[in-house]
C-alpha cells in the first residue's frame, strides 16, 4: 500500500503512556513474540501483547481444541503456558532485549493469583519493557465454582483491586472485558471503580460447534471462545455502549483498546469511530502474520483519506455524527 497522501499522527495515549502506533497484537494469537517476529518487526507495533500468563505452568486442555467456524474460529486452548517465572526469564527477557513495548496479559484461578502474577512481572529486572498490564478477567474463578470473573461484578472488582495494589503508579492497568454479559457498561463501571486505567474490549464469546458426521462437539471441551470477523459487530457494539456512557458522564473516561474480528483497516476504523483509542489484531494473524502491521498502514491511509491529521480526532467520532 502506498504512503498516506498527507502525514497523520498515529500516536496514542494509553493512560499516560504514549505509544507511536495504535496497533497491538491480541493476547494468545502470537505466542510471546518470537514466531511473529519472523514475519514483522514487532518493535514497530504500538505494543506487543503477550499470551495470558498464569502463576504456575499450565498444560492446556485436551485436543481437539480448535475448530473453524463461518467467519471465525473456536478455541479451547486453556491458557497453556510455562508459568510466570519461566515467562519472565525467557519471554519477557527476549522482548526486553529487542526493545519491544510489551503489554503483559495476566490471568489466574483466584483473585490472589492475579495479584501474585502482577507482582512477579512488575518486580522483575525486565519491568521497564512493560508498557501496561492487561488483566484477563475472562478466566473462570475456580474459587467460585468456575464463574468467569468478567461476568461477576464482585469477582471482577476483587481481581482489579488486588492487582492495583501491586502495579506501580504510572503503569496502566487494562481490564479485558467479556461480551457474555447483559450489561457491559455496569461491568466497566465496576472495574474502573476498582482502579483500572483502561479497558480492552472484547474477549471471545462462548460458542459450540457440532461435528455433523460424528454428531458430537468438535472441541474436546465442547465449548470454546469464538473469535474472528463474526464477532466484530459485537465488539463495535460493546465499545459503542461503553464509550457512550463515558461521553454522557455515567462512568469515568478512560482509553479503550478495541479488539474483535479486525482483518482490515476499515474494521479498525469502525472500532476507532465507535470509541477505541487503540486496536488489537488477533485471529487474522493466523493466516496473515503481517496483519497487525498491515492493518495499521491501511488505517493510517483511511484516516488521511478522510482529511484528518491525527488518529485521536477520529476516536469516538461516530457518536458526534449520530442522531437518534
Buried (B, 14 or more C-beta within 10 A) or exposed (E): EEEBEEEBBBBBEBBEBEBBBBBBBBBBBBEBBBEBBEBBEBBEBBBBBBBBBBBBEBEEBEEBBBBEBEBBBBBBBBBBBBBBBBBBBEBBBBBBEBEBBBBBBBBBBBBBBBBBBBBBBBEBEBBEBBBBBBBBBBBBBEBBEEBBBBBBBEBBBBBBBBBBEBBEEEBBBBBBBBBBBEEBBEBBBBBBBBBBBBBBBBBBBBBBBEEEEEEEBBBEBEEBBBBBBBBBEBBBBBBBBBBBBBBEEEBEEBBBBBBBBBBBBEBBBBBBBBBBBBBBBBBBBBEEBBBBBBBBBBBBBBBBEEEBEBBBBBBBBBBEEEEE
